[in-house]
Amino acid sequence: MEQVAQTCNEKYGQYLLKDVNGIPIESFQFNQITELNVDFKGHQYSLSGLVKEADFVEAGQKVRYELAMAAYKMT
């Protein structure tokens, strides 16, 4: 999952909220596994990053895609 966060930083860094110097305030990072075997369907993971408000929905979709692809490749 750390690799997923790194991939998101590389591919979707333009969505991150940046300070006046152009440095991301909080890059994408893997936090933890939040639940195991939820409803017998799978696990939940926590990945966070501070993104621009206007890009929240699109960035969220792209990050969830990267998580899904990582889970698919693990099987």
N, CA, C and O atoms as a Tripos MOL2 file, in Angstrom:
@<TRIPOS>MOLECULE
protein
  300   299    75     0     0
PROTEIN
NO_CHARGES

@<TRIPOS>ATOM
      1 N           0.8070   -1.1890    0.0000 N.3       1 MET1
      2 CA          0.0000    0.0000    0.0000 C.3       1 MET1
      3 C           0.8580    1.2650    0.0000 C.2       1 MET1
      4 O           0.4440    2.3110   -0.4990 O.2       1 MET1
      5 N           2.0570    1.1520    0.5660 N.am      2 GLU2
      6 CA          2.9730    2.2990    0.5020 C.3       2 GLU2
      7 C           3.2890    2.6300   -0.9550 C.2       2 GLU2
      8 O           3.4250    3.7960   -1.3260 O.2       2 GLU2
      9 N           3.4040    1.5850   -1.7720 N.am      3 GLN3
     10 CA          3.6840    1.8020   -3.1930 C.3       3 GLN3
     11 C           2.5110    2.4880   -3.8770 C.2       3 GLN3
     12 O           2.7220    3.2990   -4.7780 O.2       3 GLN3
     13 N           1.2830    2.1860   -3.4760 N.am      4 VAL4
     14 CA          0.1000    2.8460   -4.0420 C.3       4 VAL4
     15 C           0.1450    4.3390   -3.7270 C.2       4 VAL4
     16 O          -0.1440    5.1630   -4.5950 O.2       4 VAL4
     17 N           0.5030    4.6900   -2.4980 N.am      5 ALA5
     18 CA          0.6100    6.1030   -2.1190 C.3       5 ALA5
     19 C           1.6810    6.7960   -2.9600 C.2       5 ALA5
     20 O           1.4860    7.9210   -3.4200 O.2       5 ALA5
     21 N           2.8010    6.1220   -3.1550 N.am      6 GLN6
     22 CA          3.8760    6.6910   -3.9800 C.3       6 GLN6
     23 C           3.4060    6.8830   -5.4210 C.2       6 GLN6
     24 O           3.6800    7.9170   -6.0310 O.2       6 GLN6
     25 N           2.7070    5.8980   -5.9610 N.am      7 THR7
     26 CA          2.1700    5.9950   -7.3160 C.3       7 THR7
     27 C           1.2120    7.1660   -7.4300 C.2       7 THR7
     28 O           1.2570    7.9160   -8.4060 O.2       7 THR7
     29 N           0.3460    7.3290   -6.4400 N.am      8 CYS8
     30 CA         -0.6180    8.4370   -6.4520 C.3       8 CYS8
     31 C           0.1060    9.7800   -6.4000 C.2       8 CYS8
     32 O          -0.3060   10.7250   -7.0730 O.2       8 CYS8
     33 N           1.1640    9.8790   -5.6240 N.am      9 ASN9
     34 CA          1.9360   11.1230   -5.5690 C.3       9 ASN9
     35 C           2.5630   11.4410   -6.9210 C.2       9 ASN9
     36 O           2.6090   12.6000   -7.3330 O.2       9 ASN9
     37 N           3.0430   10.4120   -7.6050 N.am     10 GLU10
     38 CA          3.6740   10.6190   -8.9090 C.3      10 GLU10
     39 C           2.6490   10.9510   -9.9880 C.2      10 GLU10
     40 O           2.8540   11.8720  -10.7780 O.2      10 GLU10
     41 N           1.5490   10.2040  -10.0250 N.am     11 LYS11
     42 CA          0.5700   10.3600  -11.0980 C.3      11 LYS11
     43 C          -0.4300   11.4920  -10.8700 C.2      11 LYS11
     44 O          -0.8930   12.1180  -11.8230 O.2      11 LYS11
     45 N          -0.7610   11.7530   -9.5980 N.am     12 TYR12
     46 CA         -1.8380   12.6940   -9.2960 C.3      12 TYR12
     47 C          -1.3890   13.8370   -8.3910 C.2      12 TYR12
     48 O          -2.2060   14.4380   -7.6940 O.2      12 TYR12
     49 N          -0.1200   14.1290   -8.4000 N.am     13 GLY13
     50 CA          0.4180   15.2130   -7.5820 C.3      13 GLY13
     51 C          -0.1740   16.5710   -7.9110 C.2      13 GLY13
     52 O          -0.1710   17.4670   -7.0680 O.2      13 GLY13
     53 N          -0.6850   16.7370   -9.1350 N.am     14 GLN14
     54 CA         -1.2700   18.0240   -9.5200 C.3      14 GLN14
     55 C          -2.5400   18.3370   -8.7400 C.2      14 GLN14
     56 O          -2.9540   19.4940   -8.6750 O.2      14 GLN14
     57 N          -3.1700   17.3120   -8.1420 N.am     15 TYR15
     58 CA         -4.3870   17.5280   -7.3530 C.3      15 TYR15
     59 C          -4.0930   17.9640   -5.9210 C.2      15 TYR15
     60 O          -4.9790   18.4790   -5.2400 O.2      15 TYR15
     61 N          -2.8690   17.7660   -5.4610 N.am     16 LEU16
     62 CA         -2.5280   18.0820   -4.0760 C.3      16 LEU16
     63 C          -2.5280   19.5850   -3.8360 C.2      16 LEU16
     64 O          -2.1280   20.3700   -4.6960 O.2      16 LEU16
     65 N          -2.9850   19.9630   -2.6530 N.am     17 LEU17
     66 CA         -2.9630   21.3600   -2.2280 C.3      17 LEU17
     67 C          -1.5260   21.7240   -1.8900 C.2      17 LEU17
     68 O          -0.8510   20.9990   -1.1580 O.2      17 LEU17
     69 N          -1.0580   22.8490   -2.4240 N.am     18 LYS18
     70 CA          0.3450   23.2410   -2.2480 C.3      18 LYS18
     71 C           0.4400   24.5710   -1.5160 C.2      18 LYS18
     72 O          -0.4780   25.3890   -1.5590 O.2      18 LYS18
     73 N           1.5660   24.7680   -0.8460 N.am     19 ASP19
     74 CA          1.8020   26.0510   -0.1720 C.3      19 ASP19
     75 C           2.2920   27.0840   -1.1850 C.2      19 ASP19
     76 O           2.3310   26.8010   -2.3820 O.2      19 ASP19
     77 N           2.6620   28.2640   -0.7250 N.am     20 VAL20
     78 CA          3.0770   29.3470   -1.6320 C.3      20 VAL20
     79 C           4.3540   29.0090   -2.3970 C.2      20 VAL20
     80 O           4.6250   29.6110   -3.4360 O.2      20 VAL20
     81 N           5.1350   28.0630   -1.9020 N.am     21 ASN21
     82 CA          6.3710   27.6500   -2.5790 C.3      21 ASN21
     83 C           6.1510   26.4960   -3.5490 C.2      21 ASN21
     84 O           7.0980   26.0250   -4.1790 O.2      21 ASN21
     85 N           4.8880   26.0300   -3.6740 N.am     22 GLY22
     86 CA          4.5860   24.9330   -4.5800 C.3      22 GLY22
     87 C           4.8580   23.5590   -4.0050 C.2      22 GLY22
     88 O           4.8930   22.5770   -4.7450 O.2      22 GLY22
     89 N           5.0510   23.4710   -2.7020 N.am     23 ILE23
     90 CA          5.3110   22.1920   -2.0370 C.3      23 ILE23
     91 C           3.9920   21.6620   -1.4680 C.2      23 ILE23
     92 O           3.2770   22.3950   -0.7840 O.2      23 ILE23
     93 N           3.6620   20.3880   -1.7460 N.am     24 PRO24
     94 CA          2.4140   19.8250   -1.2120 C.3      24 PRO24
     95 C           2.3490   19.9250    0.3140 C.2      24 PRO24
     96 O           3.3200   19.6320    1.0110 O.2      24 PRO24
     97 N           1.1870   20.3430    0.8150 N.am     25 ILE25
     98 CA          0.9880   20.4610    2.2600 C.3      25 ILE25
     99 C           0.9480   19.0740    2.8940 C.2      25 ILE25
    100 O           1.5750   18.8400    3.9280 O.2      25 ILE25
    101 N           0.2100   18.1550    2.2740 N.am     26 GLU26
    102 CA          0.1840   16.7610    2.7420 C.3      26 GLU26
    103 C           0.0620   15.8560    1.5230 C.2      26 GLU26
    104 O          -0.9870   15.8100    0.8800 O.2      26 GLU26
    105 N           1.1260   15.1450    1.2100 N.am     27 SER27
    106 CA          1.1240   14.2230    0.0750 C.3      27 SER27
    107 C           0.2880   12.9960    0.4080 C.2      27 SER27
    108 O          -0.0670   12.7640    1.5640 O.2      27 SER27
    109 N          -0.0220   12.2110   -0.6240 N.am     28 PHE28
    110 CA         -0.7520   10.9610   -0.4000 C.3      28 PHE28
    111 C           0.1190   10.0330    0.4380 C.2      28 PHE28
    112 O           1.3150    9.8870    0.1890 O.2      28 PHE28
    113 N          -0.5020    9.4110    1.4360 N.am     29 GLN29
    114 CA          0.2220    8.4770    2.2900 C.3      29 GLN29
    115 C          -0.7280    7.3960    2.7870 C.2      29 GLN29
    116 O          -1.9100    7.6370    3.0300 O.2      29 GLN29
    117 N          -0.1690    6.1930    2.9310 N.am     30 PHE30
    118 CA         -0.9280    5.0750    3.4770 C.3      30 PHE30
    119 C          -0.9430    5.2040    4.9860 C.2      30 PHE30
    120 O           0.1030    5.3800    5.6120 O.2      30 PHE30
    121 N          -2.1400    5.1160    5.5760 N.am     31 ASN31
    122 CA         -2.2550    5.2400    7.0250 C.3      31 ASN31
    123 C          -2.3220    3.8850    7.7100 C.2      31 ASN31
    124 O          -1.4810    3.5630    8.5490 O.2      31 ASN31
    125 N          -3.3270    3.0900    7.3480 N.am     32 GLN32
    126 CA         -3.5180    1.8030    8.0190 C.3      32 GLN32
    127 C          -4.6070    0.9940    7.3260 C.2      32 GLN32
    128 O          -5.3470    1.4980    6.4810 O.2      32 GLN32
    129 N          -4.6800   -0.2600    7.7060 N.am     33 ILE33
    130 CA         -5.8340   -1.0740    7.3330 C.3      33 ILE33
    131 C          -6.8900   -0.7680    8.3810 C.2      33 ILE33
    132 O          -6.6590   -0.9630    9.5740 O.2      33 ILE33
    133 N          -8.0580   -0.2850    7.9380 N.am     34 THR34
    134 CA         -9.0710    0.1380    8.8970 C.3      34 THR34
    135 C          -9.9970   -0.9880    9.3180 C.2      34 THR34
    136 O         -10.4510   -1.0110   10.4620 O.2      34 THR34
    137 N         -10.2920   -1.9310    8.4160 N.am     35 GLU35
    138 CA        -11.1400   -3.0780    8.7600 C.3      35 GLU35
    139 C         -10.7350   -4.2700    7.9210 C.2      35 GLU35
    140 O         -10.3050   -4.1280    6.7760 O.2      35 GLU35
    141 N         -10.8770   -5.4480    8.5070 N.am     36 LEU36
    142 CA        -10.5720   -6.6910    7.8020 C.3      36 LEU36
    143 C         -11.8610   -7.4470    7.5030 C.2      36 LEU36
    144 O         -12.7510   -7.5400    8.3480 O.2      36 LEU36
    145 N         -11.9470   -7.9790    6.2990 N.am     37 ASN37
    146 CA        -13.0600   -8.8250    5.8730 C.3      37 ASN37
    147 C         -14.4240   -8.1840    6.1380 C.2      37 ASN37
    148 O         -15.2850   -8.7840    6.7820 O.2      37 ASN37
    149 N         -14.6070   -6.9840    5.6460 N.am     38 VAL38
    150 CA        -15.8470   -6.2360    5.8320 C.3      38 VAL38
    151 C         -16.9850   -6.9400    5.0950 C.2      38 VAL38
    152 O         -16.9320   -7.1040    3.8760 O.2      38 VAL38
    153 N         -18.0050   -7.3520    5.8290 N.am     39 ASP39
    154 CA        -19.1580   -8.0560    5.2590 C.3      39 ASP39
    155 C         -18.7360   -9.2290    4.3790 C.2      39 ASP39
    156 O         -19.4210   -9.5500    3.4080 O.2      39 ASP39
    157 N         -17.6260   -9.8650    4.7040 N.am     40 PHE40
    158 CA        -17.0790  -11.0030    3.9490 C.3      40 PHE40
    159 C         -16.7580  -10.6500    2.4990 C.2      40 PHE40
    160 O         -16.7500  -11.5240    1.6320 O.2      40 PHE40
    161 N         -16.4940   -9.3690    2.2340 N.am     41 LYS41
    162 CA        -16.2220   -8.9140    0.8630 C.3      41 LYS41
    163 C         -14.8000   -8.4000    0.6610 C.2      41 LYS41
    164 O         -14.3330   -8.3330   -0.4760 O.2      41 LYS41
    165 N         -14.1150   -8.0410    1.7150 N.am     42 GLY42
    166 CA        -12.7580   -7.5310    1.5430 C.3      42 GLY42
    167 C         -12.3400   -6.6290    2.6800 C.2      42 GLY42
    168 O         -13.0240   -6.5300    3.6990 O.2      42 GLY42
    169 N         -11.2170   -5.9760    2.4970 N.am     43 HIS43
    170 CA        -10.6250   -5.1420    3.5270 C.3      43 HIS43
    171 C         -10.8060   -3.6660    3.1830 C.2      43 HIS43
    172 O         -11.0270   -3.3180    2.0230 O.2      43 HIS43
    173 N         -10.7120   -2.8010    4.1910 N.am     44 GLN44
    174 CA        -10.7450   -1.3610    3.9850 C.3      44 GLN44
    175 C          -9.3880   -0.7850    4.3610 C.2      44 GLN44
    176 O          -8.7980   -1.1620    5.3740 O.2      44 GLN44
    177 N          -8.9040    0.1270    3.5380 N.am     45 TYR45
    178 CA         -7.6190    0.7630    3.7550 C.3      45 TYR45
    179 C          -7.8120    2.2660    3.8950 C.2      45 TYR45
    180 O          -8.7680    2.8310    3.3620 O.2      45 TYR45
    181 N          -6.9100    2.8990    4.6060 N.am     46 SER46
    182 CA         -6.9450    4.3450    4.7770 C.3      46 SER46
    183 C          -5.7290    4.9460    4.0880 C.2      46 SER46
    184 O          -4.5870    4.6900    4.4690 O.2      46 SER46
    185 N          -5.9980    5.7460    3.0690 N.am     47 LEU47
    186 CA         -4.9690    6.4690    2.3340 C.3      47 LEU47
    187 C          -5.4040    7.9210    2.3530 C.2      47 LEU47
    188 O          -6.5560    8.2180    2.0390 O.2      47 LEU47
    189 N          -4.5220    8.8250    2.7080 N.am     48 SER48
    190 CA         -4.9260   10.2290    2.8110 C.3      48 SER48
    191 C          -3.9930   11.1310    2.0260 C.2      48 SER48
    192 O          -2.8670   10.7610    1.6960 O.2      48 SER48
    193 N          -4.4880   12.3180    1.7390 N.am     49 GLY49
    194 CA         -3.7290   13.3630    1.0770 C.3      49 GLY49
    195 C          -4.5970   14.6040    1.0500 C.2      49 GLY49
    196 O          -5.8180   14.4940    0.9400 O.2      49 GLY49
    197 N          -4.0110   15.7620    1.1460 N.am     50 LEU50
    198 CA         -4.7600   17.0140    1.1470 C.3      50 LEU50
    199 C          -4.8110   17.5430   -0.2780 C.2      50 LEU50
    200 O          -3.7930   17.9560   -0.8330 O.2      50 LEU50
    201 N          -6.0160   17.5280   -0.8720 N.am     51 VAL51
    202 CA         -6.1840   17.9430   -2.2670 C.3      51 VAL51
    203 C          -6.9830   19.2390   -2.3470 C.2      51 VAL51
    204 O          -7.6470   19.6470   -1.3940 O.2      51 VAL51
    205 N          -6.8980   19.8750   -3.5190 N.am     52 LYS52
    206 CA         -7.6750   21.0910   -3.7580 C.3      52 LYS52
    207 C          -9.1570   20.7380   -3.7310 C.2      52 LYS52
    208 O          -9.5640   19.6850   -4.2220 O.2      52 LYS52
    209 N          -9.9530   21.6240   -3.1540 N.am     53 GLU53
    210 CA        -11.3820   21.3590   -3.0030 C.3      53 GLU53
    211 C         -12.0520   21.1000   -4.3470 C.2      53 GLU53
    212 O         -12.9070   20.2200   -4.4450 O.2      53 GLU53
    213 N         -11.6870   21.8360   -5.3660 N.am     54 ALA54
    214 CA        -12.3060   21.6810   -6.6860 C.3      54 ALA54
    215 C         -11.9900   20.3270   -7.3150 C.2      54 ALA54
    216 O         -12.7330   19.8660   -8.1810 O.2      54 ALA54
    217 N         -10.9040   19.6850   -6.8950 N.am     55 ASP55
    218 CA        -10.4690   18.4130   -7.4750 C.3      55 ASP55
    219 C         -10.7740   17.2140   -6.5930 C.2      55 ASP55
    220 O         -10.3490   16.0990   -6.8980 O.2      55 ASP55
    221 N         -11.5050   17.4260   -5.5050 N.am     56 PHE56
    222 CA        -11.7260   16.3730   -4.5100 C.3      56 PHE56
    223 C         -12.3400   15.1110   -5.1110 C.2      56 PHE56
    224 O         -11.8340   14.0130   -4.8770 O.2      56 PHE56
    225 N         -13.4140   15.2480   -5.8750 N.am     57 VAL57
    226 CA        -14.1190   14.0800   -6.4160 C.3      57 VAL57
    227 C         -13.2410   13.3370   -7.4170 C.2      57 VAL57
    228 O         -13.1100   12.1150   -7.3480 O.2      57 VAL57
    229 N         -12.6470   14.0660   -8.3340 N.am     58 GLU58
    230 CA        -11.8070   13.4280   -9.3530 C.3      58 GLU58
    231 C         -10.5810   12.7640   -8.7420 C.2      58 GLU58
    232 O         -10.2220   11.6520   -9.1290 O.2      58 GLU58
    233 N          -9.9410   13.4280   -7.7980 N.am     59 ALA59
    234 CA         -8.7680   12.8450   -7.1430 C.3      59 ALA59
    235 C          -9.1570   11.5880   -6.3690 C.2      59 ALA59
    236 O          -8.4290   10.5960   -6.3850 O.2      59 ALA59
    237 N         -10.3130   11.6300   -5.6880 N.am     60 GLY60
    238 CA        -10.7830   10.4640   -4.9460 C.3      60 GLY60
    239 C         -11.0270    9.2720   -5.8490 C.2      60 GLY60
    240 O         -10.6980    8.1430   -5.4860 O.2      60 GLY60
    241 N         -11.5990    9.5070   -7.0200 N.am     61 GLN61
    242 CA        -11.8550    8.4230   -7.9630 C.3      61 GLN61
    243 C         -10.5510    7.8090   -8.4450 C.2      61 GLN61
    244 O         -10.4370    6.5880   -8.5490 O.2      61 GLN61
    245 N          -9.5810    8.6380   -8.7360 N.am     62 LYS62
    246 CA         -8.2980    8.1450   -9.2450 C.3      62 LYS62
    247 C          -7.5290    7.3600   -8.1700 C.2      62 LYS62
    248 O          -6.9030    6.3430   -8.4700 O.2      62 LYS62
    249 N          -7.5800    7.8330   -6.9280 N.am     63 VAL63
    250 CA         -6.9110    7.1190   -5.8440 C.3      63 VAL63
    251 C          -7.5910    5.7730   -5.5950 C.2      63 VAL63
    252 O          -6.9130    4.7660   -5.3950 O.2      63 VAL63
    253 N          -8.9250    5.7500   -5.6060 N.am     64 ARG64
    254 CA         -9.6390    4.4720   -5.4310 C.3      64 ARG64
    255 C          -9.3190    3.5110   -6.5730 C.2      64 ARG64
    256 O          -9.2350    2.3020   -6.3550 O.2      64 ARG64
    257 N          -9.1410    4.0260   -7.7720 N.am     65 TYR65
    258 CA         -8.7530    3.1880   -8.9110 C.3      65 TYR65
    259 C          -7.3880    2.5400   -8.6400 C.2      65 TYR65
    260 O          -7.2110    1.3400   -8.8510 O.2      65 TYR65
    261 N          -6.4410    3.3340   -8.1770 N.am     66 GLU66
    262 CA         -5.1040    2.7970   -7.8970 C.3      66 GLU66
    263 C          -5.1620    1.7310   -6.7990 C.2      66 GLU66
    264 O          -4.4590    0.7240   -6.8790 O.2      66 GLU66
    265 N          -5.9860    1.9440   -5.7840 N.am     67 LEU67
    266 CA         -6.1550    0.9370   -4.7310 C.3      67 LEU67
    267 C          -6.7570   -0.3460   -5.2970 C.2      67 LEU67
    268 O          -6.3130   -1.4450   -4.9650 O.2      67 LEU67
    269 N          -7.7610   -0.2040   -6.1460 N.am     68 ALA68
    270 CA         -8.4060   -1.3760   -6.7430 C.3      68 ALA68
    271 C          -7.4210   -2.1370   -7.6310 C.2      68 ALA68
    272 O          -7.3910   -3.3670   -7.6080 O.2      68 ALA68
    273 N          -6.6280   -1.4230   -8.4030 N.am     69 MET69
    274 CA         -5.6490   -2.0850   -9.2710 C.3      69 MET69
    275 C          -4.5890   -2.8240   -8.4430 C.2      69 MET69
    276 O          -4.1660   -3.9200   -8.8110 O.2      69 MET69
    277 N          -4.1700   -2.2320   -7.3440 N.am     70 ALA70
    278 CA         -3.1890   -2.8980   -6.4830 C.3      70 ALA70
    279 C          -3.7820   -4.1640   -5.8810 C.2      70 ALA70
    280 O          -3.1070   -5.1900   -5.8050 O.2      70 ALA70
    281 N          -5.0320   -4.0990   -5.4560 N.am     71 ALA71
    282 CA         -5.6890   -5.2800   -4.8960 C.3      71 ALA71
    283 C          -5.8560   -6.3590   -5.9640 C.2      71 ALA71
    284 O          -5.6880   -7.5460   -5.6830 O.2      71 ALA71
    285 N          -6.1830   -5.9530   -7.1720 N.am     72 TYR72
    286 CA         -6.3580   -6.9080   -8.2750 C.3      72 TYR72
    287 C          -5.0410   -7.6080   -8.5840 C.2      72 TYR72
    288 O          -5.0210   -8.8190   -8.8060 O.2      72 TYR72
    289 N          -3.9510   -6.8650   -8.5990 N.am     73 LYS73
    290 CA         -2.6370   -7.4300   -8.9320 C.3      73 LYS73
    291 C          -2.1420   -8.3610   -7.8440 C.2      73 LYS73
    292 O          -1.3310   -9.2470   -8.1120 O.2      73 LYS73
    293 N          -2.6220   -8.1760   -6.6090 N.am     74 MET74
    294 CA         -2.2000   -9.0290   -5.4880 C.3      74 MET74
    295 C          -2.8700  -10.3980   -5.5400 C.2      74 MET74
    296 O          -2.3830  -11.3470   -4.9250 O.2      74 MET74
    297 N          -3.9790  -10.5080   -6.2650 N.am     75 THR75
    298 CA         -4.6920  -11.7930   -6.2960 C.3      75 THR75
    299 C          -4.1730  -12.6920   -7.3760 C.2      75 THR75
    300 O          -4.6640  -13.8090   -7.5370 O.2      75 THR75
@<TRIPOS>BOND
     1     1     2 1
     2     2     3 1
     3     3     4 2
     4     3     5 am
     5     5     6 1
     6     6     7 1
     7     7     8 2
     8     7     9 am
     9     9    10 1
    10    10    11 1
    11    11    12 2
    12    11    13 am
    13    13    14 1
    14    14    15 1
    15    15    16 2
    16    15    17 am
    17    17    18 1
    18    18    19 1
    19    19    20 2
    20    19    21 am
    21    21    22 1
    22    22    23 1
    23    23    24 2
    24    23    25 am
    25    25    26 1
    26    26    27 1
    27    27    28 2
    28    27    29 am
    29    29    30 1
    30    30    31 1
    31    31    32 2
    32    31    33 am
    33    33    34 1
    34    34    35 1
    35    35    36 2
    36    35    37 am
    37    37    38 1
    38    38    39 1
    39    39    40 2
    40    39    41 am
    41    41    42 1
    42    42    43 1
    43    43    44 2
    44    43    45 am
    45    45    46 1
    46    46    47 1
    47    47    48 2
    48    47    49 am
    49    49    50 1
    50    50    51 1
    51    51    52 2
    52    51    53 am
    53    53    54 1
    54    54    55 1
    55    55    56 2
    56    55    57 am
    57    57    58 1
    58    58    59 1
    59    59    60 2
    60    59    61 am
    61    61    62 1
    62    62    63 1
    63    63    64 2
    64    63    65 am
    65    65    66 1
    66    66    67 1
    67    67    68 2
    68    67    69 am
    69    69    70 1
    70    70    71 1
    71    71    72 2
    72    71    73 am
    73    73    74 1
    74    74    75 1
    75    75    76 2
    76    75    77 am
    77    77    78 1
    78    78    79 1
    79    79    80 2
    80    79    81 am
    81    81    82 1
    82    82    83 1
    83    83    84 2
    84    83    85 am
    85    85    86 1
    86    86    87 1
    87    87    88 2
    88    87    89 am
    89    89    90 1
    90    90    91 1
    91    91    92 2
    92    91    93 am
    93    93    94 1
    94    94    95 1
    95    95    96 2
    96    95    97 am
    97    97    98 1
    98    98    99 1
    99    99   100 2
   100    99   101 am
   101   101   102 1
   102   102   103 1
   103   103   104 2
   104   103   105 am
   105   105   106 1
   106   106   107 1
   107   107   108 2
   108   107   109 am
   109   109   110 1
   110   110   111 1
   111   111   112 2
   112   111   113 am
   113   113   114 1
   114   114   115 1
   115   115   116 2
   116   115   117 am
   117   117   118 1
   118   118   119 1
   119   119   120 2
   120   119   121 am
   121   121   122 1
   122   122   123 1
   123   123   124 2
   124   123   125 am
   125   125   126 1
   126   126   127 1
   127   127   128 2
   128   127   129 am
   129   129   130 1
   130   130   131 1
   131   131   132 2
   132   131   133 am
   133   133   134 1
   134   134   135 1
   135   135   136 2
   136   135   137 am
   137   137   138 1
   138   138   139 1
   139   139   140 2
   140   139   141 am
   141   141   142 1
   142   142   143 1
   143   143   144 2
   144   143   145 am
   145   145   146 1
   146   146   147 1
   147   147   148 2
   148   147   149 am
   149   149   150 1
   150   150   151 1
   151   151   152 2
   152   151   153 am
   153   153   154 1
   154   154   155 1
   155   155   156 2
   156   155   157 am
   157   157   158 1
   158   158   159 1
   159   159   160 2
   160   159   161 am
   161   161   162 1
   162   162   163 1
   163   163   164 2
   164   163   165 am
   165   165   166 1
   166   166   167 1
   167   167   168 2
   168   167   169 am
   169   169   170 1
   170   170   171 1
   171   171   172 2
   172   171   173 am
   173   173   174 1
   174   174   175 1
   175   175   176 2
   176   175   177 am
   177   177   178 1
   178   178   179 1
   179   179   180 2
   180   179   181 am
   181   181   182 1
   182   182   183 1
   183   183   184 2
   184   183   185 am
   185   185   186 1
   186   186   187 1
   187   187   188 2
   188   187   189 am
   189   189   190 1
   190   190   191 1
   191   191   192 2
   192   191   193 am
   193   193   194 1
   194   194   195 1
   195   195   196 2
   196   195   197 am
   197   197   198 1
   198   198   199 1
   199   199   200 2
   200   199   201 am
   201   201   202 1
   202   202   203 1
   203   203   204 2
   204   203   205 am
   205   205   206 1
   206   206   207 1
   207   207   208 2
   208   207   209 am
   209   209   210 1
   210   210   211 1
   211   211   212 2
   212   211   213 am
   213   213   214 1
   214   214   215 1
   215   215   216 2
   216   215   217 am
   217   217   218 1
   218   218   219 1
   219   219   220 2
   220   219   221 am
   221   221   222 1
   222   222   223 1
   223   223   224 2
   224   223   225 am
   225   225   226 1
   226   226   227 1
   227   227   228 2
   228   227   229 am
   229   229   230 1
   230   230   231 1
   231   231   232 2
   232   231   233 am
   233   233   234 1
   234   234   235 1
   235   235   236 2
   236   235   237 am
   237   237   238 1
   238   238   239 1
   239   239   240 2
   240   239   241 am
   241   241   242 1
   242   242   243 1
   243   243   244 2
   244   243   245 am
   245   245   246 1
   246   246   247 1
   247   247   248 2
   248   247   249 am
   249   249   250 1
   250   250   251 1
   251   251   252 2
   252   251   253 am
   253   253   254 1
   254   254   255 1
   255   255   256 2
   256   255   257 am
   257   257   258 1
   258   258   259 1
   259   259   260 2
   260   259   261 am
   261   261   262 1
   262   262   263 1
   263   263   264 2
   264   263   265 am
   265   265   266 1
   266   266   267 1
   267   267   268 2
   268   267   269 am
   269   269   270 1
   270   270   271 1
   271   271   272 2
   272   271   273 am
   273   273   274 1
   274   274   275 1
   275   275   276 2
   276   275   277 am
   277   277   278 1
   278   278   279 1
   279   279   280 2
   280   279   281 am
   281   281   282 1
   282   282   283 1
   283   283   284 2
   284   283   285 am
   285   285   286 1
   286   286   287 1
   287   287   288 2
   288   287   289 am
   289   289   290 1
   290   290   291 1
   291   291   292 2
   292   291   293 am
   293   293   294 1
   294   294   295 1
   295   295   296 2
   296   295   297 am
   297   297   298 1
   298   298   299 1
   299   299   300 2
@<TRIPOS>SUBSTRUCTURE
     1 MET1         2 RESIDUE 1 A MET
     2 GLU2         6 RESIDUE 1 A GLU
     3 GLN3        10 RESIDUE 1 A GLN
     4 VAL4        14 RESIDUE 1 A VAL
     5 ALA5        18 RESIDUE 1 A ALA
     6 GLN6        22 RESIDUE 1 A GLN
     7 THR7        26 RESIDUE 1 A THR
     8 CYS8        30 RESIDUE 1 A CYS
     9 ASN9        34 RESIDUE 1 A ASN
    10 GLU10       38 RESIDUE 1 A GLU
    11 LYS11       42 RESIDUE 1 A LYS
    12 TYR12       46 RESIDUE 1 A TYR
    13 GLY13       50 RESIDUE 1 A GLY
    14 GLN14       54 RESIDUE 1 A GLN
    15 TYR15       58 RESIDUE 1 A TYR
    16 LEU16       62 RESIDUE 1 A LEU
    17 LEU17       66 RESIDUE 1 A LEU
    18 LYS18       70 RESIDUE 1 A LYS
    19 ASP19       74 RESIDUE 1 A ASP
    20 VAL20       78 RESIDUE 1 A VAL
    21 ASN21       82 RESIDUE 1 A ASN
    22 GLY22       86 RESIDUE 1 A GLY
    23 ILE23       90 RESIDUE 1 A ILE
    24 PRO24       94 RESIDUE 1 A PRO
    25 ILE25       98 RESIDUE 1 A ILE
    26 GLU26      102 RESIDUE 1 A GLU
    27 SER27      106 RESIDUE 1 A SER
    28 PHE28      110 RESIDUE 1 A PHE
    29 GLN29      114 RESIDUE 1 A GLN
    30 PHE30      118 RESIDUE 1 A PHE
    31 ASN31      122 RESIDUE 1 A ASN
    32 GLN32      126 RESIDUE 1 A GLN
    33 ILE33      130 RESIDUE 1 A ILE
    34 THR34      134 RESIDUE 1 A THR
    35 GLU35      138 RESIDUE 1 A GLU
    36 LEU36      142 RESIDUE 1 A LEU
    37 ASN37      146 RESIDUE 1 A ASN
    38 VAL38      150 RESIDUE 1 A VAL
    39 ASP39      154 RESIDUE 1 A ASP
    40 PHE40      158 RESIDUE 1 A PHE
    41 LYS41      162 RESIDUE 1 A LYS
    42 GLY42      166 RESIDUE 1 A GLY
    43 HIS43      170 RESIDUE 1 A HIS
    44 GLN44      174 RESIDUE 1 A GLN
    45 TYR45      178 RESIDUE 1 A TYR
    46 SER46      182 RESIDUE 1 A SER
    47 LEU47      186 RESIDUE 1 A LEU
    48 SER48      190 RESIDUE 1 A SER
    49 GLY49      194 RESIDUE 1 A GLY
    50 LEU50      198 RESIDUE 1 A LEU
    51 VAL51      202 RESIDUE 1 A VAL
    52 LYS52      206 RESIDUE 1 A LYS
    53 GLU53      210 RESIDUE 1 A GLU
    54 ALA54      214 RESIDUE 1 A ALA
    55 ASP55      218 RESIDUE 1 A ASP
    56 PHE56      222 RESIDUE 1 A PHE
    57 VAL57      226 RESIDUE 1 A VAL
    58 GLU58      230 RESIDUE 1 A GLU
    59 ALA59      234 RESIDUE 1 A ALA
    60 GLY60      238 RESIDUE 1 A GLY
    61 GLN61      242 RESIDUE 1 A GLN
    62 LYS62      246 RESIDUE 1 A LYS
    63 VAL63      250 RESIDUE 1 A VAL
    64 ARG64      254 RESIDUE 1 A ARG
    65 TYR65      258 RESIDUE 1 A TYR
    66 GLU66      262 RESIDUE 1 A GLU
    67 LEU67      266 RESIDUE 1 A LEU
    68 ALA68      270 RESIDUE 1 A ALA
    69 MET69      274 RESIDUE 1 A MET
    70 ALA70      278 RESIDUE 1 A ALA
    71 ALA71      282 RESIDUE 1 A ALA
    72 TYR72      286 RESIDUE 1 A TYR
    73 LYS73      290 RESIDUE 1 A LYS
    74 MET74      294 RESIDUE 1 A MET
    75 THR75      298 RESIDUE 1 A THR
